[in-house]
Amino acid sequence: MSYPLENALFNWEAGIERLRELERGGTLRGDQVTVPVRLELRRRLGATFTAAELADLYGAGTDWALQLPGVDPASPDLQEMIDAAFWLHLKSAGDFAGGRRIELDF
């Protein structure tokens, strides 16, 4: 069963907003979490993926992110930073552009 993209987007958008808020306040460097998570997303999905595939991976759980080097599982706002990483990675999806999903003919 696939994970609804709309549900994932809701969480990812909240995550990216929280990341921006924390970075504006100077209390966090989000790349400490987003970079390792995005590298792992690329490893798991490859260079070519769809928004639905990213949502399905998200729906399967993000506990794997807690095991990544440099990611502190006790960090406050950790899930929001993981969600922000998914949002940032979404921009590379083959069927996503400017905040909307586009239909591709495969």
C-alpha positions as CSV (number, residue, x, y, z in Angstrom):
1,M,0.0,0.0,0.0
2,S,1.4,3.4,-0.9
3,Y,1.7,6.3,1.5
4,P,-0.4,9.3,0.5
5,L,1.7,12.0,-0.9
6,E,-0.6,14.7,0.5
7,N,0.1,13.4,4.0
8,A,3.8,13.4,3.5
9,L,3.8,16.9,2.0
10,F,1.9,18.1,5.1
11,N,4.7,16.8,7.4
12,W,7.6,17.8,5.1
13,E,6.3,21.4,4.7
14,A,6.0,21.7,8.5
15,G,9.5,20.4,8.8
16,I,11.0,22.9,6.3
17,E,9.2,25.7,8.0
18,R,10.6,24.6,11.4
19,L,14.1,24.4,9.9
20,R,13.8,27.9,8.5
21,E,12.6,29.2,11.8
22,L,15.4,27.6,13.8
23,E,18.0,28.8,11.3
24,R,16.7,32.3,11.4
25,G,17.0,32.3,15.1
26,G,20.5,31.0,14.9
27,T,19.8,28.1,17.2
28,L,20.5,25.3,14.7
29,R,22.4,24.4,11.6
30,G,20.0,22.2,9.8
31,D,22.6,20.7,7.5
32,Q,23.8,18.6,10.4
33,V,20.7,16.4,9.9
34,T,19.5,17.3,6.4
35,V,22.8,16.5,4.6
36,P,23.2,12.9,5.9
37,V,19.5,12.2,5.5
38,R,19.6,13.4,1.9
39,L,22.7,11.3,1.1
40,E,20.9,8.3,2.5
41,L,17.8,9.1,0.5
42,R,19.8,9.2,-2.7
43,R,21.4,5.9,-1.8
44,R,18.0,4.3,-1.1
45,L,16.1,5.8,-4.1
46,G,18.8,6.5,-6.6
47,A,19.1,9.6,-8.7
48,T,15.8,9.1,-10.5
49,F,12.7,8.8,-8.4
50,T,9.2,10.1,-8.1
51,A,7.4,12.0,-5.4
52,A,5.3,8.9,-4.7
53,E,8.4,6.8,-4.2
54,L,9.8,9.3,-1.8
55,A,6.4,9.4,0.1
56,D,6.4,5.5,0.2
57,L,9.9,5.5,1.7
58,Y,8.8,8.1,4.3
59,G,5.6,6.1,5.1
60,A,7.8,3.0,5.8
61,G,9.4,4.9,8.6
62,T,12.4,7.1,9.2
63,D,14.0,5.3,12.1
64,W,17.0,4.5,9.8
65,A,17.9,8.2,10.0
66,L,18.7,7.9,13.7
67,Q,21.5,5.6,12.8
68,L,23.3,8.0,10.4
69,P,26.7,9.3,11.3
70,G,26.5,12.8,12.9
71,V,22.8,12.5,13.6
72,D,22.1,12.8,17.4
73,P,18.9,10.8,18.2
74,A,18.4,12.9,21.3
75,S,18.3,16.2,19.3
76,P,15.2,18.3,19.8
77,D,13.3,18.9,16.6
78,L,14.9,15.8,15.0
79,Q,11.8,14.5,13.3
80,E,11.1,18.0,11.9
81,M,14.7,18.1,10.5
82,I,14.2,14.7,8.9
83,D,11.0,15.9,7.4
84,A,12.8,19.0,6.1
85,A,15.4,16.8,4.5
86,F,12.6,14.9,2.7
87,W,11.2,18.3,1.5
88,L,14.5,19.4,0.2
89,H,15.0,16.0,-1.5
90,L,11.5,16.2,-3.1
91,K,12.8,19.0,-5.3
92,S,14.9,16.4,-7.1
93,A,11.9,14.2,-7.9
94,G,11.3,13.6,-11.6
95,D,7.7,14.5,-11.3
96,F,7.8,17.5,-9.0
97,A,8.2,21.1,-9.9
98,G,7.6,24.3,-7.9
99,G,5.5,22.9,-5.2
100,R,3.3,20.8,-7.5
101,R,3.3,17.3,-8.9
102,I,3.5,17.0,-12.6
103,E,2.3,14.0,-14.7
104,L,4.9,12.2,-16.7
105,D,4.4,9.8,-19.5
106,F,6.5,6.8,-18.8
